[in-house]
Structures are given as C-alpha cells and as structure tokens.
Amino acid sequence: MSAVIVLILASLVVATGFLLAFLWAVKNGQFEDKVTPSMRMLWDDKKNKNDENNNGTNQGVNE
C-alpha cells in the first residue's frame, strides 16, 4: 500500500511540474502567434520552388 502512495505523490509532482511549465510558457508568450500556423501551408518552400524551375537544366555546370 505504501508503494501506491509513493506513486501517487510522484505523479502529482510530475503533473504539477507540467502545469507550471505550461503556465510559464503562456506567460512568456509562447502561444501568441495565431497567424503563422494558418498561413504556413500557403507559403511555398523556396528550395522546392527552385528545384521545379531548374528541371535539370543546370546539370554539369558545377562539374
């Protein structure tokens, strides 16, 4: 029975730690960016865009 009490106390300590970390993150503005996540899928990746435009026409230039 004492092992159960120790495990319950340990889980409460861990849960309190996670709650404090979450509150610290909210206080420091970690969740303030509401625009970027919704717009990120609309922005093109520059590396992929360059790869599509080249289509292998520059092969052998750097050799």
PDBQT receptor file of N, H, CA, C and O in Angstrom, charges set to zero:
ATOM      1  N   MET A   1       0.820  -1.195   0.000  1.00  0.00    +0.000 N 
ATOM      2  CA  MET A   1       0.000   0.000   0.000  1.00  0.00    +0.000 C 
ATOM      3  C   MET A   1       0.861   1.255   0.000  1.00  0.00    +0.000 C 
ATOM      4  O   MET A   1       0.473   2.275  -0.571  1.00  0.00    +0.000 OA
ATOM      5  N   SER A   2       2.023   1.190   0.633  1.00  0.00    +0.000 N 
ATOM      6  H   SER A   2       2.339   0.362   1.097  1.00  0.00    +0.000 HD
ATOM      7  CA  SER A   2       2.899   2.369   0.672  1.00  0.00    +0.000 C 
ATOM      8  C   SER A   2       3.466   2.680  -0.709  1.00  0.00    +0.000 C 
ATOM      9  O   SER A   2       3.769   3.836  -1.004  1.00  0.00    +0.000 OA
ATOM     10  N   ALA A   3       3.615   1.662  -1.562  1.00  0.00    +0.000 N 
ATOM     11  H   ALA A   3       3.369   0.723  -1.322  1.00  0.00    +0.000 HD
ATOM     12  CA  ALA A   3       4.112   1.899  -2.926  1.00  0.00    +0.000 C 
ATOM     13  C   ALA A   3       3.093   2.702  -3.729  1.00  0.00    +0.000 C 
ATOM     14  O   ALA A   3       3.474   3.543  -4.544  1.00  0.00    +0.000 OA
ATOM     15  N   VAL A   4       1.814   2.454  -3.510  1.00  0.00    +0.000 N 
ATOM     16  H   VAL A   4       1.505   1.771  -2.849  1.00  0.00    +0.000 HD
ATOM     17  CA  VAL A   4       0.768   3.191  -4.215  1.00  0.00    +0.000 C 
ATOM     18  C   VAL A   4       0.792   4.659  -3.807  1.00  0.00    +0.000 C 
ATOM     19  O   VAL A   4       0.630   5.541  -4.650  1.00  0.00    +0.000 OA
ATOM     20  N   ILE A   5       0.988   4.918  -2.551  1.00  0.00    +0.000 N 
ATOM     21  H   ILE A   5       1.119   4.202  -1.865  1.00  0.00    +0.000 HD
ATOM     22  CA  ILE A   5       1.039   6.298  -2.059  1.00  0.00    +0.000 C 
ATOM     23  C   ILE A   5       2.244   7.019  -2.649  1.00  0.00    +0.000 C 
ATOM     24  O   ILE A   5       2.139   8.181  -3.042  1.00  0.00    +0.000 OA
ATOM     25  N   VAL A   6       3.380   6.345  -2.714  1.00  0.00    +0.000 N 
ATOM     26  H   VAL A   6       3.466   5.402  -2.394  1.00  0.00    +0.000 HD
ATOM     27  CA  VAL A   6       4.584   6.944  -3.291  1.00  0.00    +0.000 C 
ATOM     28  C   VAL A   6       4.362   7.254  -4.775  1.00  0.00    +0.000 C 
ATOM     29  O   VAL A   6       4.752   8.319  -5.253  1.00  0.00    +0.000 OA
ATOM     30  N   LEU A   7       3.743   6.338  -5.492  1.00  0.00    +0.000 N 
ATOM     31  H   LEU A   7       3.426   5.472  -5.104  1.00  0.00    +0.000 HD
ATOM     32  CA  LEU A   7       3.483   6.555  -6.911  1.00  0.00    +0.000 C 
ATOM     33  C   LEU A   7       2.486   7.696  -7.139  1.00  0.00    +0.000 C 
ATOM     34  O   LEU A   7       2.641   8.479  -8.076  1.00  0.00    +0.000 OA
ATOM     35  N   ILE A   8       1.476   7.789  -6.291  1.00  0.00    +0.000 N 
ATOM     36  H   ILE A   8       1.350   7.153  -5.529  1.00  0.00    +0.000 HD
ATOM     37  CA  ILE A   8       0.511   8.884  -6.406  1.00  0.00    +0.000 C 
ATOM     38  C   ILE A   8       1.193  10.219  -6.138  1.00  0.00    +0.000 C 
ATOM     39  O   ILE A   8       0.953  11.192  -6.854  1.00  0.00    +0.000 OA
ATOM     40  N   LEU A   9       2.031  10.275  -5.124  1.00  0.00    +0.000 N 
ATOM     41  H   LEU A   9       2.226   9.485  -4.542  1.00  0.00    +0.000 HD
ATOM     42  CA  LEU A   9       2.755  11.518  -4.823  1.00  0.00    +0.000 C 
ATOM     43  C   LEU A   9       3.714  11.878  -5.951  1.00  0.00    +0.000 C 
ATOM     44  O   LEU A   9       3.843  13.050  -6.304  1.00  0.00    +0.000 OA
ATOM     45  N   ALA A  10       4.379  10.893  -6.512  1.00  0.00    +0.000 N 
ATOM     46  H   ALA A  10       4.275   9.941  -6.226  1.00  0.00    +0.000 HD
ATOM     47  CA  ALA A  10       5.303  11.156  -7.619  1.00  0.00    +0.000 C 
ATOM     48  C   ALA A  10       4.535  11.669  -8.842  1.00  0.00    +0.000 C 
ATOM     49  O   ALA A  10       4.994  12.584  -9.526  1.00  0.00    +0.000 OA
ATOM     50  N   SER A  11       3.382  11.087  -9.110  1.00  0.00    +0.000 N 
ATOM     51  H   SER A  11       3.009  10.345  -8.554  1.00  0.00    +0.000 HD
ATOM     52  CA  SER A  11       2.600  11.545 -10.264  1.00  0.00    +0.000 C 
ATOM     53  C   SER A  11       2.073  12.959 -10.035  1.00  0.00    +0.000 C 
ATOM     54  O   SER A  11       1.992  13.736 -10.986  1.00  0.00    +0.000 OA
ATOM     55  N   LEU A  12       1.720  13.308  -8.823  1.00  0.00    +0.000 N 
ATOM     56  H   LEU A  12       1.787  12.677  -8.051  1.00  0.00    +0.000 HD
ATOM     57  CA  LEU A  12       1.286  14.669  -8.521  1.00  0.00    +0.000 C 
ATOM     58  C   LEU A  12       2.423  15.665  -8.697  1.00  0.00    +0.000 C 
ATOM     59  O   LEU A  12       2.203  16.779  -9.174  1.00  0.00    +0.000 OA
ATOM     60  N   VAL A  13       3.626  15.277  -8.321  1.00  0.00    +0.000 N 
ATOM     61  H   VAL A  13       3.805  14.372  -7.934  1.00  0.00    +0.000 HD
ATOM     62  CA  VAL A  13       4.783  16.156  -8.505  1.00  0.00    +0.000 C 
ATOM     63  C   VAL A  13       5.048  16.386  -9.984  1.00  0.00    +0.000 C 
ATOM     64  O   VAL A  13       5.301  17.516 -10.401  1.00  0.00    +0.000 OA
ATOM     65  N   VAL A  14       4.992  15.324 -10.782  1.00  0.00    +0.000 N 
ATOM     66  H   VAL A  14       4.786  14.405 -10.444  1.00  0.00    +0.000 HD
ATOM     67  CA  VAL A  14       5.212  15.449 -12.228  1.00  0.00    +0.000 C 
ATOM     68  C   VAL A  14       4.110  16.286 -12.866  1.00  0.00    +0.000 C 
ATOM     69  O   VAL A  14       4.397  17.143 -13.702  1.00  0.00    +0.000 OA
ATOM     70  N   ALA A  15       2.862  16.056 -12.490  1.00  0.00    +0.000 N 
ATOM     71  H   ALA A  15       2.629  15.360 -11.811  1.00  0.00    +0.000 HD
ATOM     72  CA  ALA A  15       1.745  16.823 -13.054  1.00  0.00    +0.000 C 
ATOM     73  C   ALA A  15       1.867  18.302 -12.685  1.00  0.00    +0.000 C 
ATOM     74  O   ALA A  15       1.588  19.167 -13.516  1.00  0.00    +0.000 OA
ATOM     75  N   THR A  16       2.273  18.599 -11.474  1.00  0.00    +0.000 N 
ATOM     76  H   THR A  16       2.499  17.896 -10.799  1.00  0.00    +0.000 HD
ATOM     77  CA  THR A  16       2.471  19.979 -11.051  1.00  0.00    +0.000 C 
ATOM     78  C   THR A  16       3.596  20.626 -11.849  1.00  0.00    +0.000 C 
ATOM     79  O   THR A  16       3.511  21.796 -12.223  1.00  0.00    +0.000 OA
ATOM     80  N   GLY A  17       4.643  19.861 -12.106  1.00  0.00    +0.000 N 
ATOM     81  H   GLY A  17       4.712  18.911 -11.802  1.00  0.00    +0.000 HD
ATOM     82  CA  GLY A  17       5.745  20.385 -12.926  1.00  0.00    +0.000 C 
ATOM     83  C   GLY A  17       5.294  20.733 -14.330  1.00  0.00    +0.000 C 
ATOM     84  O   GLY A  17       5.654  21.785 -14.858  1.00  0.00    +0.000 OA
ATOM     85  N   PHE A  18       4.499  19.846 -14.947  1.00  0.00    +0.000 N 
ATOM     86  H   PHE A  18       4.207  18.991 -14.518  1.00  0.00    +0.000 HD
ATOM     87  CA  PHE A  18       3.987  20.134 -16.281  1.00  0.00    +0.000 C 
ATOM     88  C   PHE A  18       3.046  21.335 -16.271  1.00  0.00    +0.000 C 
ATOM     89  O   PHE A  18       3.068  22.141 -17.201  1.00  0.00    +0.000 OA
ATOM     90  N   LEU A  19       2.232  21.463 -15.248  1.00  0.00    +0.000 N 
ATOM     91  H   LEU A  19       2.213  20.808 -14.493  1.00  0.00    +0.000 HD
ATOM     92  CA  LEU A  19       1.331  22.612 -15.143  1.00  0.00    +0.000 C 
ATOM     93  C   LEU A  19       2.121  23.907 -15.004  1.00  0.00    +0.000 C 
ATOM     94  O   LEU A  19       1.778  24.908 -15.634  1.00  0.00    +0.000 OA
ATOM     95  N   LEU A  20       3.162  23.904 -14.197  1.00  0.00    +0.000 N 
ATOM     96  H   LEU A  20       3.440  23.091 -13.686  1.00  0.00    +0.000 HD
ATOM     97  CA  LEU A  20       3.993  25.099 -14.043  1.00  0.00    +0.000 C 
ATOM     98  C   LEU A  20       4.720  25.448 -15.336  1.00  0.00    +0.000 C 
ATOM     99  O   LEU A  20       4.847  26.624 -15.675  1.00  0.00    +0.000 OA
ATOM    100  N   ALA A  21       5.196  24.440 -16.061  1.00  0.00    +0.000 N 
ATOM    101  H   ALA A  21       5.092  23.484 -15.786  1.00  0.00    +0.000 HD
ATOM    102  CA  ALA A  21       5.860  24.693 -17.343  1.00  0.00    +0.000 C 
ATOM    103  C   ALA A  21       4.879  25.277 -18.351  1.00  0.00    +0.000 C 
ATOM    104  O   ALA A  21       5.235  26.181 -19.107  1.00  0.00    +0.000 OA
ATOM    105  N   PHE A  22       3.659  24.776 -18.370  1.00  0.00    +0.000 N 
ATOM    106  H   PHE A  22       3.370  24.042 -17.756  1.00  0.00    +0.000 HD
ATOM    107  CA  PHE A  22       2.641  25.310 -19.276  1.00  0.00    +0.000 C 
ATOM    108  C   PHE A  22       2.300  26.751 -18.920  1.00  0.00    +0.000 C 
ATOM    109  O   PHE A  22       2.215  27.600 -19.808  1.00  0.00    +0.000 OA
ATOM    110  N   LEU A  23       2.105  27.038 -17.648  1.00  0.00    +0.000 N 
ATOM    111  H   LEU A  23       2.174  26.349 -16.927  1.00  0.00    +0.000 HD
ATOM    112  CA  LEU A  23       1.780  28.401 -17.233  1.00  0.00    +0.000 C 
ATOM    113  C   LEU A  23       2.925  29.360 -17.532  1.00  0.00    +0.000 C 
ATOM    114  O   LEU A  23       2.686  30.510 -17.902  1.00  0.00    +0.000 OA
ATOM    115  N   TRP A  24       4.165  28.904 -17.378  1.00  0.00    +0.000 N 
ATOM    116  H   TRP A  24       4.359  27.970 -17.078  1.00  0.00    +0.000 HD
ATOM    117  CA  TRP A  24       5.325  29.723 -17.711  1.00  0.00    +0.000 C 
ATOM    118  C   TRP A  24       5.345  30.035 -19.204  1.00  0.00    +0.000 C 
ATOM    119  O   TRP A  24       5.625  31.167 -19.599  1.00  0.00    +0.000 OA
ATOM    120  N   ALA A  25       5.048  29.031 -20.039  1.00  0.00    +0.000 N 
ATOM    121  H   ALA A  25       4.821  28.111 -19.718  1.00  0.00    +0.000 HD
ATOM    122  CA  ALA A  25       5.038  29.236 -21.484  1.00  0.00    +0.000 C 
ATOM    123  C   ALA A  25       3.946  30.215 -21.894  1.00  0.00    +0.000 C 
ATOM    124  O   ALA A  25       4.167  31.051 -22.770  1.00  0.00    +0.000 OA
ATOM    125  N   VAL A  26       2.787  30.126 -21.283  1.00  0.00    +0.000 N 
ATOM    126  H   VAL A  26       2.608  29.447 -20.572  1.00  0.00    +0.000 HD
ATOM    127  CA  VAL A  26       1.700  31.057 -21.594  1.00  0.00    +0.000 C 
ATOM    128  C   VAL A  26       2.076  32.465 -21.165  1.00  0.00    +0.000 C 
ATOM    129  O   VAL A  26       1.808  33.429 -21.883  1.00  0.00    +0.000 OA
ATOM    130  N   LYS A  27       2.687  32.586 -20.016  1.00  0.00    +0.000 N 
ATOM    131  H   LYS A  27       2.904  31.803 -19.433  1.00  0.00    +0.000 HD
ATOM    132  CA  LYS A  27       3.072  33.898 -19.503  1.00  0.00    +0.000 C 
ATOM    133  C   LYS A  27       4.127  34.558 -20.380  1.00  0.00    +0.000 C 
ATOM    134  O   LYS A  27       4.133  35.780 -20.528  1.00  0.00    +0.000 OA
ATOM    135  N   ASN A  28       5.021  33.761 -20.965  1.00  0.00    +0.000 N 
ATOM    136  H   ASN A  28       5.016  32.768 -20.844  1.00  0.00    +0.000 HD
ATOM    137  CA  ASN A  28       6.099  34.308 -21.790  1.00  0.00    +0.000 C 
ATOM    138  C   ASN A  28       5.723  34.444 -23.258  1.00  0.00    +0.000 C 
ATOM    139  O   ASN A  28       6.587  34.758 -24.078  1.00  0.00    +0.000 OA
ATOM    140  N   GLY A  29       4.475  34.220 -23.613  1.00  0.00    +0.000 N 
ATOM    141  H   GLY A  29       3.773  33.965 -22.947  1.00  0.00    +0.000 HD
ATOM    142  CA  GLY A  29       4.011  34.479 -24.965  1.00  0.00    +0.000 C 
ATOM    143  C   GLY A  29       4.316  33.398 -25.977  1.00  0.00    +0.000 C 
ATOM    144  O   GLY A  29       4.410  33.697 -27.167  1.00  0.00    +0.000 OA
ATOM    145  N   GLN A  30       4.473  32.166 -25.564  1.00  0.00    +0.000 N 
ATOM    146  H   GLN A  30       4.396  31.923 -24.597  1.00  0.00    +0.000 HD
ATOM    147  CA  GLN A  30       4.781  31.091 -26.493  1.00  0.00    +0.000 C 
ATOM    148  C   GLN A  30       3.611  30.770 -27.418  1.00  0.00    +0.000 C 
ATOM    149  O   GLN A  30       3.815  30.186 -28.483  1.00  0.00    +0.000 OA
ATOM    150  N   PHE A  31       2.411  31.133 -27.041  1.00  0.00    +0.000 N 
ATOM    151  H   PHE A  31       2.245  31.607 -26.176  1.00  0.00    +0.000 HD
ATOM    152  CA  PHE A  31       1.230  30.783 -27.814  1.00  0.00    +0.000 C 
ATOM    153  C   PHE A  31       0.552  32.013 -28.422  1.00  0.00    +0.000 C 
ATOM    154  O   PHE A  31      -0.644  31.980 -28.710  1.00  0.00    +0.000 OA
ATOM    155  N   GLU A  32       1.297  33.081 -28.615  1.00  0.00    +0.000 N 
ATOM    156  H   GLU A  32       2.269  33.108 -28.381  1.00  0.00    +0.000 HD
ATOM    157  CA  GLU A  32       0.719  34.333 -29.106  1.00  0.00    +0.000 C 
ATOM    158  C   GLU A  32       0.589  34.383 -30.619  1.00  0.00    +0.000 C 
ATOM    159  O   GLU A  32      -0.217  35.162 -31.129  1.00  0.00    +0.000 OA
ATOM    160  N   ASP A  33       1.349  33.585 -31.354  1.00  0.00    +0.000 N 
ATOM    161  H   ASP A  33       2.003  32.952 -30.940  1.00  0.00    +0.000 HD
ATOM    162  CA  ASP A  33       1.335  33.647 -32.813  1.00  0.00    +0.000 C 
ATOM    163  C   ASP A  33       0.143  32.867 -33.348  1.00  0.00    +0.000 C 
ATOM    164  O   ASP A  33       0.175  31.639 -33.425  1.00  0.00    +0.000 OA
ATOM    165  N   LYS A  34      -0.904  33.589 -33.716  1.00  0.00    +0.000 N 
ATOM    166  H   LYS A  34      -0.930  34.587 -33.653  1.00  0.00    +0.000 HD
ATOM    167  CA  LYS A  34      -2.116  32.939 -34.200  1.00  0.00    +0.000 C 
ATOM    168  C   LYS A  34      -2.212  32.978 -35.717  1.00  0.00    +0.000 C 
ATOM    169  O   LYS A  34      -3.072  32.307 -36.287  1.00  0.00    +0.000 OA
ATOM    170  N   VAL A  35      -1.351  33.748 -36.395  1.00  0.00    +0.000 N 
ATOM    171  H   VAL A  35      -0.652  34.294 -35.931  1.00  0.00    +0.000 HD
ATOM    172  CA  VAL A  35      -1.441  33.902 -37.838  1.00  0.00    +0.000 C 
ATOM    173  C   VAL A  35      -0.560  32.888 -38.568  1.00  0.00    +0.000 C 
ATOM    174  O   VAL A  35      -1.005  32.275 -39.538  1.00  0.00    +0.000 OA
ATOM    175  N   THR A  36       0.659  32.705 -38.125  1.00  0.00    +0.000 N 
ATOM    176  H   THR A  36       1.020  33.203 -37.337  1.00  0.00    +0.000 HD
ATOM    177  CA  THR A  36       1.619  31.875 -38.857  1.00  0.00    +0.000 C 
ATOM    178  C   THR A  36       1.156  30.437 -39.052  1.00  0.00    +0.000 C 
ATOM    179  O   THR A  36       1.281  29.937 -40.169  1.00  0.00    +0.000 OA
ATOM    180  N   PRO A  37       0.632  29.736 -38.056  1.00  0.00    +0.000 N 
ATOM    181  CA  PRO A  37       0.239  28.350 -38.301  1.00  0.00    +0.000 C 
ATOM    182  C   PRO A  37      -0.807  28.193 -39.400  1.00  0.00    +0.000 C 
ATOM    183  O   PRO A  37      -0.769  27.220 -40.153  1.00  0.00    +0.000 OA
ATOM    184  N   SER A  38      -1.731  29.131 -39.500  1.00  0.00    +0.000 N 
ATOM    185  H   SER A  38      -1.762  29.921 -38.888  1.00  0.00    +0.000 HD
ATOM    186  CA  SER A  38      -2.758  29.012 -40.530  1.00  0.00    +0.000 C 
ATOM    187  C   SER A  38      -2.248  29.443 -41.899  1.00  0.00    +0.000 C 
ATOM    188  O   SER A  38      -2.808  29.029 -42.914  1.00  0.00    +0.000 OA
ATOM    189  N   MET A  39      -1.214  30.253 -41.954  1.00  0.00    +0.000 N 
ATOM    190  H   MET A  39      -0.759  30.589 -41.129  1.00  0.00    +0.000 HD
ATOM    191  CA  MET A  39      -0.682  30.737 -43.225  1.00  0.00    +0.000 C 
ATOM    192  C   MET A  39       0.492  29.904 -43.726  1.00  0.00    +0.000 C 
ATOM    193  O   MET A  39       0.851  30.005 -44.899  1.00  0.00    +0.000 OA
ATOM    194  N   ARG A  40       1.093  29.096 -42.883  1.00  0.00    +0.000 N 
ATOM    195  H   ARG A  40       0.802  29.014 -41.930  1.00  0.00    +0.000 HD
ATOM    196  CA  ARG A  40       2.299  28.359 -43.245  1.00  0.00    +0.000 C 
ATOM    197  C   ARG A  40       2.073  27.446 -44.441  1.00  0.00    +0.000 C 
ATOM    198  O   ARG A  40       2.965  27.303 -45.278  1.00  0.00    +0.000 OA
ATOM    199  N   MET A  41       0.920  26.833 -44.539  1.00  0.00    +0.000 N 
ATOM    200  H   MET A  41       0.196  26.949 -43.859  1.00  0.00    +0.000 HD
ATOM    201  CA  MET A  41       0.666  25.924 -45.646  1.00  0.00    +0.000 C 
ATOM    202  C   MET A  41       0.501  26.654 -46.971  1.00  0.00    +0.000 C 
ATOM    203  O   MET A  41       0.580  26.025 -48.026  1.00  0.00    +0.000 OA
ATOM    204  N   LEU A  42       0.275  27.967 -46.947  1.00  0.00    +0.000 N 
ATOM    205  H   LEU A  42       0.211  28.478 -46.090  1.00  0.00    +0.000 HD
ATOM    206  CA  LEU A  42       0.102  28.734 -48.170  1.00  0.00    +0.000 C 
ATOM    207  C   LEU A  42       1.426  29.227 -48.745  1.00  0.00    +0.000 C 
ATOM    208  O   LEU A  42       1.502  29.573 -49.924  1.00  0.00    +0.000 OA
ATOM    209  N   TRP A  43       2.464  29.259 -47.919  1.00  0.00    +0.000 N 
ATOM    210  H   TRP A  43       2.402  28.978 -46.961  1.00  0.00    +0.000 HD
ATOM    211  CA  TRP A  43       3.758  29.756 -48.378  1.00  0.00    +0.000 C 
ATOM    212  C   TRP A  43       4.512  28.645 -49.077  1.00  0.00    +0.000 C 
ATOM    213  O   TRP A  43       4.538  27.511 -48.598  1.00  0.00    +0.000 OA
ATOM    214  N   ASP A  44       5.128  28.960 -50.210  1.00  0.00    +0.000 N 
ATOM    215  H   ASP A  44       5.107  29.881 -50.599  1.00  0.00    +0.000 HD
ATOM    216  CA  ASP A  44       5.917  27.975 -50.944  1.00  0.00    +0.000 C 
ATOM    217  C   ASP A  44       7.280  27.809 -50.292  1.00  0.00    +0.000 C 
ATOM    218  O   ASP A  44       7.850  28.753 -49.746  1.00  0.00    +0.000 OA
ATOM    219  N   ASP A  45       7.777  26.610 -50.361  1.00  0.00    +0.000 N 
ATOM    220  H   ASP A  45       7.314  25.842 -50.805  1.00  0.00    +0.000 HD
ATOM    221  CA  ASP A  45       9.118  26.333 -49.881  1.00  0.00    +0.000 C 
ATOM    222  C   ASP A  45      10.094  26.740 -50.980  1.00  0.00    +0.000 C 
ATOM    223  O   ASP A  45       9.986  26.262 -52.110  1.00  0.00    +0.000 OA
ATOM    224  N   LYS A  46      11.047  27.616 -50.662  1.00  0.00    +0.000 N 
ATOM    225  H   LYS A  46      11.135  28.004 -49.745  1.00  0.00    +0.000 HD
ATOM    226  CA  LYS A  46      11.949  28.146 -51.680  1.00  0.00    +0.000 C 
ATOM    227  C   LYS A  46      12.808  27.044 -52.307  1.00  0.00    +0.000 C 
ATOM    228  O   LYS A  46      13.081  27.082 -53.506  1.00  0.00    +0.000 OA
ATOM    229  N   LYS A  47      13.226  26.083 -51.520  1.00  0.00    +0.000 N 
ATOM    230  H   LYS A  47      13.004  26.052 -50.546  1.00  0.00    +0.000 HD
ATOM    231  CA  LYS A  47      14.063  25.012 -52.050  1.00  0.00    +0.000 C 
ATOM    232  C   LYS A  47      13.287  24.191 -53.083  1.00  0.00    +0.000 C 
ATOM    233  O   LYS A  47      13.818  23.891 -54.152  1.00  0.00    +0.000 OA
ATOM    234  N   ASN A  48      12.065  23.833 -52.785  1.00  0.00    +0.000 N 
ATOM    235  H   ASN A  48      11.633  24.077 -51.916  1.00  0.00    +0.000 HD
ATOM    236  CA  ASN A  48      11.264  23.052 -53.717  1.00  0.00    +0.000 C 
ATOM    237  C   ASN A  48      10.921  23.868 -54.960  1.00  0.00    +0.000 C 
ATOM    238  O   ASN A  48      10.859  23.320 -56.061  1.00  0.00    +0.000 OA
ATOM    239  N   LYS A  49      10.702  25.157 -54.797  1.00  0.00    +0.000 N 
ATOM    240  H   LYS A  49      10.753  25.602 -53.903  1.00  0.00    +0.000 HD
ATOM    241  CA  LYS A  49      10.354  26.005 -55.930  1.00  0.00    +0.000 C 
ATOM    242  C   LYS A  49      11.535  26.085 -56.903  1.00  0.00    +0.000 C 
ATOM    243  O   LYS A  49      11.330  26.037 -58.116  1.00  0.00    +0.000 OA
ATOM    244  N   ASN A  50      12.749  26.205 -56.401  1.00  0.00    +0.000 N 
ATOM    245  H   ASN A  50      12.916  26.244 -55.415  1.00  0.00    +0.000 HD
ATOM    246  CA  ASN A  50      13.933  26.257 -57.253  1.00  0.00    +0.000 C 
ATOM    247  C   ASN A  50      14.161  24.928 -57.957  1.00  0.00    +0.000 C 
ATOM    248  O   ASN A  50      14.562  24.909 -59.121  1.00  0.00    +0.000 OA
ATOM    249  N   ASP A  51      13.917  23.835 -57.281  1.00  0.00    +0.000 N 
ATOM    250  H   ASP A  51      13.592  23.851 -56.336  1.00  0.00    +0.000 HD
ATOM    251  CA  ASP A  51      14.099  22.527 -57.885  1.00  0.00    +0.000 C 
ATOM    252  C   ASP A  51      13.134  22.331 -59.047  1.00  0.00    +0.000 C 
ATOM    253  O   ASP A  51      13.502  21.724 -60.053  1.00  0.00    +0.000 OA
ATOM    254  N   GLU A  52      11.917  22.829 -58.930  1.00  0.00    +0.000 N 
ATOM    255  H   GLU A  52      11.618  23.323 -58.113  1.00  0.00    +0.000 HD
ATOM    256  CA  GLU A  52      10.934  22.678 -60.002  1.00  0.00    +0.000 C 
ATOM    257  C   GLU A  52      11.282  23.544 -61.203  1.00  0.00    +0.000 C 
ATOM    258  O   GLU A  52      11.030  23.144 -62.339  1.00  0.00    +0.000 OA
ATOM    259  N   ASN A  53      11.860  24.729 -60.975  1.00  0.00    +0.000 N 
ATOM    260  H   ASN A  53      12.065  25.054 -60.052  1.00  0.00    +0.000 HD
ATOM    261  CA  ASN A  53      12.182  25.628 -62.070  1.00  0.00    +0.000 C 
ATOM    262  C   ASN A  53      13.391  25.163 -62.871  1.00  0.00    +0.000 C 
ATOM    263  O   ASN A  53      13.458  25.400 -64.077  1.00  0.00    +0.000 OA
ATOM    264  N   ASN A  54      14.352  24.502 -62.216  1.00  0.00    +0.000 N 
ATOM    265  H   ASN A  54      14.298  24.309 -61.236  1.00  0.00    +0.000 HD
ATOM    266  CA  ASN A  54      15.561  24.079 -62.900  1.00  0.00    +0.000 C 
ATOM    267  C   ASN A  54      15.323  22.894 -63.828  1.00  0.00    +0.000 C 
ATOM    268  O   ASN A  54      15.816  22.883 -64.956  1.00  0.00    +0.000 OA
ATOM    269  N   ASN A  55      14.583  21.908 -63.371  1.00  0.00    +0.000 N 
ATOM    270  H   ASN A  55      14.183  21.916 -62.454  1.00  0.00    +0.000 HD
ATOM    271  CA  ASN A  55      14.287  20.706 -64.163  1.00  0.00    +0.000 C 
ATOM    272  C   ASN A  55      15.533  20.060 -64.750  1.00  0.00    +0.000 C 
ATOM    273  O   ASN A  55      15.470  19.444 -65.814  1.00  0.00    +0.000 OA
ATOM    274  N   GLY A  56      16.655  20.195 -64.070  1.00  0.00    +0.000 N 
ATOM    275  H   GLY A  56      16.705  20.695 -63.205  1.00  0.00    +0.000 HD
ATOM    276  CA  GLY A  56      17.863  19.540 -64.541  1.00  0.00    +0.000 C 
ATOM    277  C   GLY A  56      18.601  20.293 -65.628  1.00  0.00    +0.000 C 
ATOM    278  O   GLY A  56      19.500  19.714 -66.237  1.00  0.00    +0.000 OA
ATOM    279  N   THR A  57      18.283  21.538 -65.909  1.00  0.00    +0.000 N 
ATOM    280  H   THR A  57      17.553  22.008 -65.414  1.00  0.00    +0.000 HD
ATOM    281  CA  THR A  57      18.946  22.268 -66.995  1.00  0.00    +0.000 C 
ATOM    282  C   THR A  57      20.343  22.717 -66.612  1.00  0.00    +0.000 C 
ATOM    283  O   THR A  57      21.145  23.028 -67.492  1.00  0.00    +0.000 OA
ATOM    284  N   ASN A  58      20.660  22.762 -65.310  1.00  0.00    +0.000 N 
ATOM    285  H   ASN A  58      20.008  22.510 -64.595  1.00  0.00    +0.000 HD
ATOM    286  CA  ASN A  58      21.985  23.202 -64.873  1.00  0.00    +0.000 C 
ATOM    287  C   ASN A  58      22.906  22.034 -64.566  1.00  0.00    +0.000 C 
ATOM    288  O   ASN A  58      23.917  22.226 -63.890  1.00  0.00    +0.000 OA
ATOM    289  N   GLN A  59      22.610  20.878 -65.018  1.00  0.00    +0.000 N 
ATOM    290  H   GLN A  59      21.789  20.722 -65.567  1.00  0.00    +0.000 HD
ATOM    291  CA  GLN A  59      23.467  19.742 -64.745  1.00  0.00    +0.000 C 
ATOM    292  C   GLN A  59      24.770  19.899 -65.489  1.00  0.00    +0.000 C 
ATOM    293  O   GLN A  59      24.793  20.257 -66.666  1.00  0.00    +0.000 OA
ATOM    294  N   GLY A  60      25.853  19.629 -64.791  1.00  0.00    +0.000 N 
ATOM    295  H   GLY A  60      25.834  19.339 -63.834  1.00  0.00    +0.000 HD
ATOM    296  CA  GLY A  60      27.156  19.705 -65.397  1.00  0.00    +0.000 C 
ATOM    297  C   GLY A  60      27.792  21.087 -65.313  1.00  0.00    +0.000 C 
ATOM    298  O   GLY A  60      28.951  21.237 -65.699  1.00  0.00    +0.000 OA
ATOM    299  N   VAL A  61      27.093  22.086 -64.833  1.00  0.00    +0.000 N 
ATOM    300  H   VAL A  61      26.151  21.964 -64.520  1.00  0.00    +0.000 HD
ATOM    301  CA  VAL A  61      27.655  23.434 -64.752  1.00  0.00    +0.000 C 
ATOM    302  C   VAL A  61      28.740  23.497 -63.698  1.00  0.00    +0.000 C 
ATOM    303  O   VAL A  61      29.769  24.139 -63.907  1.00  0.00    +0.000 OA
ATOM    304  N   ASN A  62      28.527  22.839 -62.564  1.00  0.00    +0.000 N 
ATOM    305  H   ASN A  62      27.691  22.317 -62.394  1.00  0.00    +0.000 HD
ATOM    306  CA  ASN A  62      29.487  22.907 -61.456  1.00  0.00    +0.000 C 
ATOM    307  C   ASN A  62      30.534  21.792 -61.522  1.00  0.00    +0.000 C 
ATOM    308  O   ASN A  62      31.344  21.669 -60.604  1.00  0.00    +0.000 OA
ATOM    309  N   GLU A  63      30.539  21.010 -62.539  1.00  0.00    +0.000 N 
ATOM    310  H   GLU A  63      29.880  21.110 -63.285  1.00  0.00    +0.000 HD
ATOM    311  CA  GLU A  63      31.495  19.891 -62.603  1.00  0.00    +0.000 C 
ATOM    312  C   GLU A  63      32.828  20.332 -63.110  1.00  0.00    +0.000 C 
ATOM    313  O   GLU A  63      33.745  19.519 -63.226  1.00  0.00    +0.000 OA
TER     314      GLU A  63
